[in-house]
Amino acid sequence: MLLIVFFAPCARAFDIKGIALDAQVTPEQVQQALPDVHCEAINDRQQLCRGGTELIGHYVELDIDLINGAVYSITTTFDSHYYNDIAAACDRKFGKPTSRRHESLQNGFGAKFDNETSTWSAQDSSRAILTRYTSDPSNGMLLLSSAQLMRDENAA
């Protein structure tokens, strides 16, 4: 069964601990805001910052992609048992989701899982997607995609 509910776009900017999508930041600023996140140069225009932090009392892993000094995307993975807490925090921070989808998943052993995916779309076309389960049902994910990333995906 698939259920999709749509709401209006939100005007808020998406961020994790002050590191906001599309903002110009240095690796030093990322590490100052997130001390356990470390950045490395991928090439002359891209930095990847990885590590962990605590969000609303739960440990999460972060990947922050910087392109030409701007925050391009932030991927947060967490234990799926924390999904309800993280979903409630996202609702408080970002407002009502633009859409919420429910679907049934089944793994190779036949176990079924009720997955929920919420999407918040901002007026600048950036978005946040929160999903209860990734391909590994023990992990959930929050993906923040910058307006530039969305423009790049639409151009491809």
N, C-alpha and C positions, 0 to 999 in steps of 0.2 A: 504494500500500500504506500502511495506517495501523496503527501499532503503539503501544499505550498501556500503560504500566506504572504501577501505583499503589503508594504507600508511605504510612506514617502521617504525620500532621501534625507539624511541628516546634514546639518551644517557644520558639525564638529570636525576638528582635525584629529587624526588617529596618532597615538603615541604610546610608548612604553617607558615609564619612569622619566618622562621629559624628552625622550628621543623621538621626535616627530617625523612622520613621513614628509618627504620633499624638503625638509630643513637642511641647510648647509651645516655640517658638523665635521669635526676632525676626529680621528681615532682617539686622541687624548680626551676629547669631550665625552665620547662614548664610554671610555674607561673610567672617567671621573663619575659619570652617572651610574655606571654598572661596573664596579670594581673587579668582579670575577669574569668579565667579558674581555677577551683579548683580540686585537685586530691584526690582520696580516694583509700585505699587498698581494693581490692576485695578478694584476698587471698595472700599467701606468695610470689607469683611470678607475680601477676597482679595488676596494678593500672589503674583506669579509671579516666580520667581528663575531666571535663565537664564545659561548660560555653559559653560565647559569646565574640565576638570581631568584629572589623570593618575590612572588606576587600574591597578595592577599593571603599570606601565611603558607603558601605552597611553593615548593621548588619547581622551577621551570627551566628549560634549556632554550637559549636564544641563538638565532642566526640573523645578523643585521648586515644587509648588503648596501654598501655605499658606492655610488657611481658618480664620478666627478665631484666628490665631496658632499653629495646629497643623499639622504636616506631614501633608498629605492624600495626596499622591502624589509619587513621584520617577520620572521617565522618563530613562533613560540610553540614548543611541544611540552606536554605535561602528562602526568598520570591521568588516565581517563576517569578515575574515581573522583577527581577534583572538578570534573566538568560542570556540575551544578553551581559550585561556588564561582567558577570563572565566568560562566554564562550570566549569573546574577551581577557580577562586577562589570561585565561588558554592558549589560542593560543599563546599569546606573551611570556608567561613564559615557556611553555612546547614544543612549536613548533606545527607543523601540527599534528593533531590526527592520531593515527594508524588506527582507523576506526570511521566512523560517520554513525549512523543509524537513519532513520526517520520512525515513525509509527503513526498510528491514534489510539487514545484511546477514550473510551466512558465510562462515568460514569453511575450510576444506574438511573439517571434522563434522560438519552439520550443525554446529552451534549457531543460534540466531541471536542477533543483536539489533536493538532499536536505535538507529542512528538519528541524530538531529544536527542539522547544519543551519546556522544563522548567518545572515549577511547584512552588513551595514554599508550603505553606499552614501558617500558624501557628495555635496554639490560640485566639488572640483573633480569628481570621478574616481577619487581614491576610494578604497573599500577595505573592510575588515570581514574576514570569513572565519567563523568559529565552528569547528566540527567535533562532535563527541568522540568519534573513532577515526583513526587514520587506517592505513592498510594493516596496521597492527592494533587489534582492539584494546591493547593495554595503554595506548597513547591517544590523547586528543591533541588538537592543533588550533592555534589562532594565527592566521596569516593576515598581515597588514600589507596592502599593495598600494604604492604611491600613485598619484595621478600620472606621473611620467611612465611608470610601468604599465598602467592601463592604456596610455596612448601608444606605447611601443607594442603591446599585445594587439591592439586594434589595427595597427599599421601592418602587422605581419600577415 
